[in-house]
Amino acid sequence: MNKNFKVLLIVASVMMVHLFTSQATAKRKTPPKAYSFIAEGGKASQGECDGERKIPRLKKLSEFSKAPSYMGSELQDPEIKGKPGDEMWKHFFRAKPSCNAALAKTPSAIQDPAKTATKPELPPDEDGSDDEEESTTPENGETENGQTEQQL
C-alpha cells in the first residue's frame, strides 16, 4: 500500500504541474506575426511599427523589396479622401527592427515639434531709449516746430 500511495502522489503532482504550466502559457499573449506601418502619398504617418496578427494578401513593392524581412504591402482605402492620386499603403515586415529601419528611411508626414516651435529672433531692446522718446514728444499732435499735424 505504501508503494501505491507514492505512485499516486507522483502522478498527482505531475498532473498538477502540467495544469499550472498550461494555464500560465495560455495567459501569455501570442506574439504578432508581422509588423507594419502605413504610408499615405509616400509619407509615413506614424513613428513606430505596429504589431499585426492577421496578414492580408500582399503585393511586393519594388521600393521595399530589398529590405530585410519584407513580406509585402497592401493597398488601403482611406476613410477620408485626400488628394487625388495619393495612395495609402500598409507595409508588412517579419521583424520589428527591420520594419522600424524601413520606416525611418521613409519620408515622414509628422512634423517635428522642435523644428516648428522655433520663433524668429526679435531685435534686442534698447534700454531707456523708449522712455526718453515719449517724454520729448509734444502733446496735442504738435511737432517740434510747434505746428500741428493738420497744418503739415
Secondary structure, DSSP 8 states (H G I E B T S, - for coil): -HHHHHHHHHHHHHHHHHHHHHHHHHHS----SEEEEEEETTEE--SS-EEES-----B--TTTTTSTTEEEEEEE--SS--STT--EEEEEESSHHHHHHHHHHS-BSS--HHHHT---------TTHHHHHHHHS-STTB-TTS-BTTT-
